[in-house]
Amino acid sequence: MPSASISHSLRRLWALDKFSYSLRVFIALGGSLLLCWSQGWMQALTPLFLGVIASALAETDDSWQGRLTALLVTLGCFSTAAYTVELLFPYPWLFVSALALSSFALTMLGALGERFATLGWATLILSIYSMIGVEQRGGSSGFGLEPLLLVAGAAWYGLLSVIWNALFAHQPVQHSLARLFRELGHYLKLKAALFEPLRQLDVEERRLALAKQNGQVVAALNATKEIILHRVGNGRPGSKVGRYLKLYFLAQDIHERASSSHYPYNELAEAFFHSDVLFRCQRLLRLHGEACQRLAEAIELRQSFEYRELCSQALDDLLASLEHLRLQSNPAWRHLLRSLHALAGNLSTLDQLLGDASNPDALDEEQDSSLLDREPQSLKDVWERLRLQLTPTSLLFRHALRLAIALAAGYGMLHWIHPAQGYWILLTTLFVCQPNYGATRRKLVQRIGGTVLGLVLGWALFDLFPNPLIQAFFAVAAGVAFFATRSSRYTLATAAITLLVLFCFNQVGDGYGLIIPRLVDTLLGSLIAGLAVFLILPDWQGRRLNRMLANTLSCNSTYLRQIIQQYANGKRNDLAYRLARRNAHNADAALSTTLGNMLMEPGHFRKEADIGFRFLVLSHTLLSYLSGLGAHRGEARLGEDQQHLIDSAASLAASLDDIAQNLAQGQSVAIHSDAEEQLAVELEQLADELDDQQRLLQTQLALICRQLGPLRTLCAHLLKGHQTAAH
């Protein structure tokens, strides 16, 4: 039926995470255009539009009450910035000093959290918009209407945002949960590729892809936690938020199960090459991945999720295949079959977790459902966080200082060469200058390419559609396109915002005359940003690679201690355990991001990238073995006669801490450890009387222990390279 099809299409459109954001921008820009056109006041269109854009860039997720508070703070910051620009504009030396100091201070707000960083960045953007407005007025002294119009545009969008959030409070939670389960589904499908029943399978390459995808899952988990936390606060969640909180904890459990490993893949492929058991594992994991993606779609469309019997049938087929192998009584398979049985148990629990997702309200309450709020809780906490970042060793401090100098240099350049519309140099520098070289290089290329594309399109559209009203509608459409694409396709977003600027300024002046200056300003601003990140306290990833690796090992050590503590005292998903698990995965994801940025640096600075990626594979494998241990908490509780296993785990954690400490301090790391080799041999000697749970624990500890040797070797090579470079 056509009506049903249209309804379904509208529902899918509403489910898109960018749609509501883009619709708010459309209403704000369209409303501003309607007001200016109806009142014959088109000269006010540009500052109103720029205020809307700045306010939308400052927007962060929160409850409607929190968003209202944030709006008031934002408007206060915007007003202060706009009128300060008006006041100091006629005094260049005072102006550039205030510009440098304020850009440094506003960037340092990032020490307090992402929301503060966004507010500081948006305030800088609005201050440059104010400069553009004063310049358009000819730099005349006295206060003009531009600051008021900029703040009015920001207030208009902010009011829309508050009302929207009050009406659709749970929409951001749905979008974030949907993204989380979609990323989990992709992770499970990549994990299934490890079970390809091929001899000489390139496991390392597939593990590397898995480690990179794990970074996406971790980012989605962190974003979902923050969004839910903003709605829970310090009180008890309501029924809907409580349901979403259960789904979030369910996603955490699925992630721990999905990321766990109990087996050496190449040995499994060699031993069971003529069996269908690996194919059964692969098929079940792929079906689980598809189930996660269907769950994501059900959350987005607010529909019920039905777990298909196909997965249960695939699990039964896997268990039947394992039983067939057991009946063959091949002594060479005994050890590997136990690993396969542990895997089957893990997949069975994963199957149950996905089945529970069809009715999350029936899930038990978490023993500890608290979430860690990482934002400052007091003025003392604010000062302490800022104080810790006020050092040249801080990456945030370096970025803040670099940006302040770059903006001051841009201001000096525009006064030196007096280009038309010269303040676009500062705006380009602000957008392009990123915390590291790799990200800046990527942004620089995208910014220049997008600007050229936007200018060419603008020149063509000026000729095709000379009517000012049609051009104003194009400006609204370009603004919507900017916000729809700015986080995923920055080149297109830059082209869109360039079109918006051209069409807006053509309402009150000569848009053609802006084309060449805009291109020149973009090139100059990009050049300044590129030189700043290259010359001013550069953050070459290779120079801090040893500290990143050390942090990864240290977080894994803490995770291991938390796991083994629960084997001794009983399973409990408390905040301490969940925090240790999340920190281990965050460190793994941060290492993956660092190595990606490292590949974009000049050749001399990325010479150790190969060691870094090999370490990432090993550390992610180690994390998988730890997750395997964590996934089976509660199945076995260690008694006094298993104290040696607790001691073994403590010894492994101490070894990880020792390697991490030497890495962080740049001290030599021993390639071989007799104690670790002896411990590995002892752990691999499994007594026949051990039950399956104790055997699993000991096997996992043995697998962890066997990772230490290769990790030591890579760390020693890395430190040797650093020492050689130092000499």
C-alpha positions in Angstrom: 0.0 0.0 0.0 1.4 3.5 -0.9 0.4 5.1 2.4 2.2 2.3 4.4 5.3 2.7 2.2 5.3 6.5 2.8 4.8 6.0 6.5 7.7 3.5 6.6 10.0 5.9 4.6 9.1 8.8 7.0 9.9 6.6 10.0 13.2 5.6 8.5 14.0 9.2 7.8 13.1 10.2 11.4 15.4 7.5 12.6 18.5 9.0 10.9 20.7 10.5 13.6 21.5 13.5 11.4 17.9 14.2 10.4 16.7 15.9 13.6 19.9 18.0 13.8 19.6 19.1 10.2 15.8 19.8 10.6 16.6 22.1 13.6 19.1 24.0 11.5 16.7 24.2 8.6 14.0 25.7 10.9 16.5 28.2 12.4 17.9 29.3 9.1 14.6 29.3 7.3 13.0 31.3 10.1 15.7 33.9 10.0 15.4 34.2 6.3 11.6 34.6 6.5 12.0 37.3 9.1 14.6 39.3 7.2 12.8 39.0 3.9 9.4 39.9 5.2 10.8 43.0 7.0 13.0 44.0 4.1 16.1 43.8 6.3 18.4 41.5 4.4 21.5 43.2 5.8 20.7 41.4 9.0 20.6 37.9 7.4 24.4 37.2 7.5 24.9 37.9 11.3 21.7 36.0 12.1 22.9 33.0 10.0 26.4 33.1 11.6 24.9 33.2 15.1 22.7 30.2 14.3 25.8 28.3 13.0 27.9 29.2 16.1 25.1 28.1 18.4 24.6 24.8 16.5 28.4 24.1 16.7 28.3 24.7 20.5 25.4 22.3 21.0 26.2 19.2 23.1 23.9 16.5 24.3 22.0 16.9 27.6 18.6 16.8 29.2 16.4 19.8 28.3 17.1 21.4 31.7 20.9 20.9 31.2 20.6 22.2 27.7 18.8 25.3 28.9 21.6 26.0 31.5 24.2 25.4 28.8 22.4 27.8 26.5 22.5 30.6 29.1 26.2 30.0 29.6 26.8 29.9 25.9 25.0 33.1 25.3 27.0 34.8 28.1 30.2 33.6 26.5 29.1 34.7 23.0 28.0 38.1 24.2 31.3 38.7 26.0 33.3 37.7 22.9 31.2 39.7 20.5 31.3 43.0 22.5 35.0 42.5 23.4 35.8 42.4 19.7 33.8 45.5 19.1 35.5 47.3 21.9 39.1 46.3 21.0 38.9 46.3 17.2 40.3 49.8 16.8 43.4 49.0 18.9 45.4 46.3 17.0 48.0 45.6 19.7 45.4 45.2 22.4 43.3 43.2 20.0 46.0 40.7 19.0 47.0 40.3 22.7 43.4 39.6 23.7 43.0 37.3 20.8 46.0 35.2 21.7 45.2 35.0 25.4 41.5 34.2 24.9 42.2 31.5 22.3 44.7 29.9 24.7 42.3 30.1 27.6 39.2 28.9 25.7 41.2 25.9 24.2 42.4 25.0 27.7 38.8 24.5 28.8 39.1 21.2 27.1 40.8 20.0 30.3 37.4 20.0 31.9 35.7 17.8 29.4 34.4 17.6 25.8 31.4 19.9 26.5 33.7 22.7 27.7 36.0 22.2 24.8 33.1 22.5 22.4 31.9 25.7 24.1 35.4 27.2 24.0 35.8 26.4 20.3 32.4 27.7 19.4 33.1 31.0 21.3 36.3 31.4 19.3 34.3 30.9 16.1 31.7 33.5 17.1 34.5 36.0 18.0 35.9 35.7 14.4 32.4 36.0 13.0 32.2 39.3 15.0 35.5 40.4 13.4 34.0 39.7 10.0 31.0 41.8 10.8 33.0 44.8 12.0 35.2 44.6 9.0 32.1 44.6 6.7 31.0 47.8 8.5 34.4 49.3 7.6 35.9 49.0 11.1 34.2 52.1 12.3 34.3 52.8 16.0 31.3 52.5 18.2 29.0 49.5 18.8 27.0 48.2 15.8 24.1 45.9 15.6 26.2 42.9 14.6 27.0 41.6 18.1 23.3 41.8 19.0 22.3 40.0 15.8 24.9 37.3 16.3 23.7 36.6 19.8 20.1 36.8 18.7 20.7 34.1 16.0 22.5 31.9 18.6 19.6 32.4 21.1 17.0 31.5 18.4 18.7 28.2 17.6 19.4 27.5 21.3 15.7 28.0 22.1 14.8 25.6 19.3 17.3 23.0 20.7 15.8 23.2 24.2 12.2 22.8 23.0 13.2 20.0 20.7 15.0 18.2 23.5 12.1 18.6 25.8 9.8 17.0 23.2 12.1 14.3 22.0 14.2 13.6 25.1 15.1 10.0 24.3 15.9 10.4 20.6 19.7 10.9 21.2 19.8 7.8 23.4 18.1 5.7 20.7 20.6 7.0 18.1 23.6 6.3 20.2 22.4 2.8 21.2 21.6 2.0 17.6 25.1 3.1 16.6 26.6 1.0 19.4 24.9 -2.2 18.4 25.7 -1.5 14.7 29.4 -1.3 15.5 29.1 -4.4 17.7 27.5 -6.2 14.7 30.4 -5.2 12.5 32.9 -6.3 15.1 31.3 -9.8 15.4 31.4 -10.2 11.6 35.1 -9.3 11.6 35.6 -11.8 14.5 33.9 -14.5 12.4 36.5 -14.0 9.7 39.1 -15.3 12.1 37.4 -18.7 11.9 38.0 -19.1 8.1 38.9 -22.8 7.9 42.1 -22.1 5.9 45.6 -23.3 6.5 48.2 -20.5 6.8 45.5 -17.9 7.4 46.9 -14.4 7.9 45.6 -14.1 11.4 47.7 -11.0 12.1 46.1 -8.9 9.4 42.6 -9.9 10.5 43.4 -9.2 14.1 44.6 -5.8 13.1 41.3 -5.0 11.4 39.6 -6.3 14.5 41.6 -4.0 16.8 40.7 -1.0 14.6 37.0 -1.9 14.7 37.3 -2.3 18.5 38.2 1.4 18.6 34.9 2.2 16.9 33.0 0.0 19.4 34.7 1.6 22.4 34.0 5.1 21.0 30.3 4.2 20.7 30.2 2.7 24.2 31.7 5.9 25.6 29.3 8.2 23.7 26.3 6.1 24.8 27.4 6.2 28.4 27.7 10.0 28.4 24.3 10.5 26.8 22.6 8.2 29.3 24.5 9.8 32.2 23.2 13.2 31.2 19.6 11.8 31.6 20.2 9.8 34.8 22.2 12.3 36.8 22.4 11.5 40.5 18.9 10.1 40.7 17.2 6.9 39.7 16.4 6.5 36.0 12.9 6.6 34.8 11.3 3.5 33.1 12.4 4.4 29.6 15.9 5.5 30.5 16.2 2.5 32.8 15.4 0.3 29.8 18.1 2.0 27.7 20.5 1.6 30.6 19.9 -2.1 30.7 20.5 -2.3 26.9 23.8 -0.4 27.5 25.0 -2.9 30.1 23.8 -5.7 27.8 26.0 -4.2 25.1 29.0 -4.2 27.5 28.5 -7.9 28.2 28.2 -8.7 24.5 31.4 -6.7 23.9 33.2 -8.6 26.6 32.0 -12.0 25.1 32.7 -10.9 21.5 36.2 -9.7 22.2 37.2 -12.8 24.2 39.5 -15.5 22.9 40.2 -19.0 24.1 42.2 -20.5 21.3 45.2 -20.3 19.0 43.5 -19.9 15.6 46.2 -21.4 13.4 46.3 -24.6 15.5 42.5 -24.9 15.3 42.6 -24.5 11.5 45.3 -27.1 11.2 43.8 -29.7 13.5 40.1 -29.4 12.3 40.7 -28.6 8.6 38.6 -31.6 7.5 35.8 -30.8 10.0 32.9 -28.3 9.7 33.3 -27.1 13.3 35.2 -23.9 12.4 32.6 -23.2 9.7 29.9 -23.6 12.3 31.6 -21.2 14.7 32.0 -18.7 11.8 28.4 -18.9 10.8 27.1 -18.5 14.3 29.3 -15.4 14.9 28.1 -13.9 11.6 24.5 -14.5 12.6 25.1 -12.9 15.9 26.6 -9.9 14.1 23.5 -9.7 11.9 21.3 -9.9 15.0 23.1 -6.9 16.5 22.5 -4.9 13.4 18.8 -5.8 13.3 18.6 -4.8 17.0 20.2 -1.4 16.0 17.5 -1.0 13.4 14.7 -1.9 15.8 16.0 0.6 18.4 16.1 3.4 15.7 12.7 2.6 14.4 11.3 2.0 17.9 10.1 -1.4 16.9 10.2 -4.7 18.8 13.2 -6.9 18.3 12.6 -10.6 17.6 15.6 -12.9 18.0 15.5 -15.4 15.1 15.5 -19.1 15.7 18.1 -19.4 13.0 20.8 -18.4 15.5 19.6 -21.1 18.0 19.6 -23.7 15.2 23.2 -22.7 14.3 24.2 -23.1 17.9 22.6 -26.6 18.1 24.5 -27.5 14.9 27.8 -26.3 16.4 27.2 -28.4 19.6 26.3 -31.4 17.5 29.6 -31.0 15.5 31.6 -30.8 18.7 29.9 -33.9 20.0 30.8 -35.7 16.8 34.4 -34.7 17.3 34.4 -35.9 20.9 33.1 -39.3 20.0 36.1 -39.8 17.7 38.3 -39.8 20.8 41.4 -38.5 19.1 44.0 -37.9 21.8 45.7 -35.2 19.7 42.5 -33.1 19.9 41.9 -33.3 23.6 43.4 -29.9 24.5 42.0 -28.1 21.5 38.5 -29.6 22.0 38.4 -28.2 25.5 39.2 -24.8 24.0 36.4 -25.3 21.4 34.0 -26.3 24.2 34.9 -23.1 26.1 34.3 -21.2 22.8 30.9 -22.9 22.4 30.0 -22.0 26.0 30.9 -18.4 25.3 28.9 -18.4 22.1 25.9 -20.0 23.9 26.0 -17.2 26.5 26.3 -14.6 23.7 23.2 -16.2 22.1 21.3 -15.9 25.3 22.3 -12.2 25.7 21.1 -11.4 22.3 17.9 -13.3 23.1 17.4 -11.1 26.2 17.6 -8.0 24.1 14.1 -8.8 22.8 12.7 -8.0 26.3 15.3 -5.8 28.2 12.7 -4.8 30.8 12.8 -8.4 32.1 16.6 -8.2 32.7 17.8 -8.2 36.3 18.9 -4.9 37.8 22.7 -4.5 37.8 24.2 -5.0 41.2 25.9 -1.6 40.7 24.3 0.5 37.9 26.3 3.6 38.7 28.1 5.4 35.9 31.3 7.3 36.3 30.8 11.1 35.6 34.1 12.4 34.3 33.1 16.0 34.4 34.4 18.3 37.2 32.3 18.2 40.3 33.6 21.3 42.1 35.7 24.5 41.6 38.6 22.7 43.3 38.3 19.9 40.8 38.2 22.5 37.9 41.4 24.2 39.2 43.2 20.9 39.7 42.4 19.7 36.2 43.5 23.0 34.7 46.7 23.0 36.8 47.7 19.5 35.7 47.4 20.6 32.0 49.5 23.8 32.4 52.8 22.2 31.4 54.6 21.9 28.0 54.4 18.1 28.3 50.6 18.3 28.0 49.2 17.8 24.5 46.3 20.1 25.3 48.7 22.9 26.4 50.7 22.5 23.3 47.6 22.7 21.1 46.3 25.8 22.9 49.7 27.6 22.6 50.0 26.5 19.0 46.5 27.8 18.2 47.1 31.1 20.0 50.3 31.8 18.1 48.7 30.7 14.8 45.8 33.1 15.2 48.1 35.9 16.2 50.2 35.3 13.1 47.1 35.2 10.9 46.0 38.6 12.4 49.5 40.0 11.6 49.4 38.7 8.1 46.0 40.2 7.3 47.3 43.6 8.5 50.4 43.2 6.5 48.9 42.4 3.2 45.4 44.0 3.8 43.4 41.4 1.8 39.7 41.9 1.3 37.7 39.8 3.8 41.0 39.1 5.6 39.4 37.6 8.7 38.6 34.5 6.8 42.3 33.7 7.3 41.7 33.4 11.0 38.6 31.3 10.6 40.4 28.9 8.3 43.3 28.6 10.7 40.9 27.8 13.6 39.1 25.1 11.6 42.3 23.5 10.1 44.6 23.6 13.1 44.1 20.3 15.0 45.9 18.8 18.0 48.2 16.6 15.9 50.0 16.8 12.5 48.0 13.9 10.9 44.6 15.3 11.7 45.7 18.8 10.6 47.1 17.5 7.3 43.8 15.7 6.6 41.7 18.8 7.5 44.0 21.0 5.4 43.5 19.0 2.2 39.7 18.7 2.8 39.4 22.4 3.6 41.2 23.6 0.5 39.4 21.0 -1.8 36.0 21.9 -0.3 36.6 25.6 -0.7 37.5 25.3 -4.3 34.5 23.1 -5.0 32.2 25.6 -3.2 33.6 28.6 -5.0 33.2 26.9 -8.4 29.6 25.9 -7.6 28.8 29.4 -6.3 30.2 31.1 -9.4 28.0 28.8 -11.6 24.8 29.2 -9.4 25.2 33.0 -9.4 24.8 32.9 -13.2 22.1 30.3 -13.3 20.0 31.8 -10.5 20.5 35.6 -10.2 17.3 36.1 -8.2 18.3 37.1 -4.6 15.4 35.2 -2.9 16.4 31.9 -4.7 20.0 32.5 -3.7 18.8 33.0 -0.1 17.0 29.6 -0.2 20.3 28.1 -1.6 22.1 29.6 1.5 19.6 27.8 3.8 20.0 24.5 2.0 23.8 24.9 2.1 23.7 25.5 5.9 21.7 22.3 6.4 24.1 20.4 4.1 27.0 21.7 6.2 25.6 20.3 9.5 24.5 17.0 7.8 28.0 16.3 6.5 30.5 18.1 8.8 31.4 15.0 10.9 31.5 12.5 8.0 32.3 14.3 4.8 34.3 17.4 5.7 35.1 18.3 2.1 31.4 18.5 1.2 30.7 20.4 4.4 33.4 23.0 3.5 31.9 23.3 0.1 28.4 23.8 1.6 29.6 26.5 4.1 31.4 28.3 1.3 28.2 28.4 -0.7 26.3 29.8 2.3 28.9 32.6 2.8 28.8 33.5 -0.9 25.0 33.6 -1.1 24.7 35.5 2.2 27.2 38.2 1.3 25.7 38.5 -2.2 22.4 39.7 -0.5 24.1 43.0 0.6 27.1 43.2 -1.7 29.1 41.6 -4.5 29.3 37.9 -4.1 31.6 37.6 -7.2 34.1 39.9 -5.5 34.4 37.4 -2.6 35.4 34.4 -4.7 39.2 35.2 -5.1 39.7 36.7 -1.6 38.0 33.6 -0.1 40.3 31.3 -2.0 43.4 33.3 -1.1 42.4 33.5 2.6 41.8 29.7 2.7 45.2 29.0 1.3 46.9 31.5 3.7 45.0 30.2 6.7 45.8 26.6 5.9 49.4 27.5 5.4 49.6 29.1 8.8 47.9 26.1 10.5 50.2 23.6 8.7 53.3 25.6 9.7 52.1 26.0 13.3 51.5 22.3 13.9 54.8 21.4 12.2 57.0 24.0 13.9 55.5 24.9 17.3 55.9 22.2 19.9 55.0 19.4 17.4 53.3 16.3 18.8 55.0 13.6 16.7 53.2 10.4 17.6 56.4 8.3 17.4 58.0 10.3 20.2 55.3 9.3 22.6 54.7 5.8 21.3 56.5 4.3 24.2 54.2 6.0 26.7 51.1 4.9 24.7 52.3 1.3 24.8 53.1 1.6 28.5 49.6 2.9 29.2 48.0 0.0 27.2 50.0 -2.6 29.3 49.3 -0.9 32.6 45.5 -0.8 31.9 45.6 -4.5 30.9 47.4 -5.2 34.2 44.6 -3.4 36.2 42.0 -5.3 34.3 43.6 -8.6 35.1 43.8 -7.8 38.8 40.1 -6.9 38.8 39.2 -10.2 37.0 41.2 -12.5 39.2 39.8 -10.7 42.3 36.3 -11.7 41.1 37.4 -15.3 40.6 38.4 -15.2 44.3 35.5 -13.3 45.7 32.6 -13.9 43.3 31.3 -12.2 40.2 30.1 -8.6 40.6 29.6 -6.1 37.8 30.6 -3.2 40.0 31.9 0.2 38.9 35.5 -0.7 39.7 35.4 -3.8 37.4 33.6 -2.0 34.6 35.9 1.0 34.8 39.0 -1.3 34.6 37.5 -3.1 31.6 36.6 0.2 29.9 40.0 1.7 30.5 41.7 -1.3 29.0 39.6 -1.0 25.9 40.0 2.8 25.8 43.8 2.3 25.8 43.6 -0.2 23.0 41.4 2.2 21.0 43.7 5.2 21.7 46.7 3.2 20.5 44.9 2.4 17.3 44.1 6.1 16.7 47.6 7.1 17.5 49.1 4.7 14.9 46.6 5.9 12.3 47.7 9.5 12.9 51.3 8.4 12.8 50.9 7.1 9.3 50.2 10.6 8.1 53.4 12.1 9.5 56.6 12.7 7.6 58.6 9.5 6.9 61.3 10.1 9.5 58.7 10.3 12.3 56.8 7.2 11.4 59.7 4.8 11.1 58.5 2.9 14.2 54.9 2.5 12.9 55.5 -1.2 12.0 56.5 -2.0 15.6 53.5 -0.1 16.8 51.1 -2.0 14.6 52.7 -5.4 15.6 52.3 -4.3 19.2 48.7 -3.4 18.6 48.0 -6.9 17.3 49.7 -8.5 20.3 48.1 -6.2 22.9 44.6 -6.7 21.3 45.2 -10.5 21.5 46.2 -10.1 25.1 43.1 -8.1 25.7 41.0 -10.8 24.0 42.5 -13.4 26.4 41.7 -11.1 29.4 38.1 -10.7 28.1 37.9 -14.5 27.9 38.8 -14.6 31.6 36.3 -11.9 32.4 33.5 -13.5 30.4 33.6 -16.6 32.5 33.6 -14.9 35.9 31.1 -16.6 38.3 31.4 -20.0 36.6 34.2 -21.0 39.0 35.2 -19.7 42.4 38.7 -20.3 43.5 39.2 -22.1 46.8 42.3 -22.2 49.0 43.7 -25.1 47.1 43.8 -22.9 43.9 45.8 -20.1 45.6 48.6 -20.8 43.1 46.4 -19.6 40.2 45.7 -16.3 42.1 49.4 -15.9 42.6 50.1 -16.7 39.0 47.7 -14.0 37.9 49.3 -11.5 40.3 52.7 -12.4 38.9 51.5 -11.8 35.3 50.0 -8.5 36.3 53.3 -7.5 38.0 55.2 -8.4 34.8 52.9 -6.2 32.7 53.4 -3.4 35.2 57.1 -3.9 35.1 57.3 -3.7 31.3 55.0 -0.7 31.3 57.1 1.2 33.8 60.3 0.5 31.9 58.6 1.6 28.6 57.3 4.8 30.1 60.7 5.7 31.6 62.7 4.7 28.5 64.6 2.1 30.4 65.7 -1.2 28.8 63.3 -4.1 28.7 64.6 -7.7 29.1 63.7 -9.7 26.0 63.6 -13.0 27.9 62.4 -13.8 31.4 63.2 -17.3 32.9 60.5 -16.8 35.5 57.8 -16.1 32.9 58.9 -19.1 30.8 58.8 -21.4 33.8 55.3 -20.0 34.8 54.1 -20.6 31.2 55.3 -24.2 31.3 53.6 -24.8 34.7 50.3 -23.3 33.6 50.3 -25.4 30.4 50.6 -28.6 32.5 46.9 -29.3 33.1 46.1 -32.1 35.6 43.4 -34.6 34.5 41.4 -34.1 37.6 40.8 -30.4 37.0 37.2 -29.5 36.2 36.4 -27.5 33.0 36.1 -24.1 34.8 39.5 -24.4 36.5 41.0 -25.8 33.3 39.7 -22.8 31.4 41.2 -20.3 33.9 44.6 -22.0 33.9 44.6 -22.2 30.0 43.7 -18.5 29.7 46.5 -17.5 32.1 48.9 -19.7 30.1 47.8 -17.9 26.9 48.3 -14.5 28.6 51.8 -15.6 29.8 52.8 -16.6 26.3 52.1 -13.1 25.1 54.7 -11.6 27.4 57.7 -12.8 25.4 56.7 -11.3 22.0 55.6 -8.1 23.9 59.0 -7.8 25.6 60.8 -8.3 22.2 58.9 -5.5 20.5 59.3 -3.2 23.5 63.1 -3.8 23.5 63.3 -3.0 19.8 61.3 0.2 20.2 63.5 1.4 23.1 66.6 0.5 21.2 65.4 2.6 18.3 64.7 5.5 20.6 68.2 5.3 22.2 69.8 5.1 18.7 67.9 8.2 17.6 68.9 10.0 20.8 72.6 9.4 20.0 
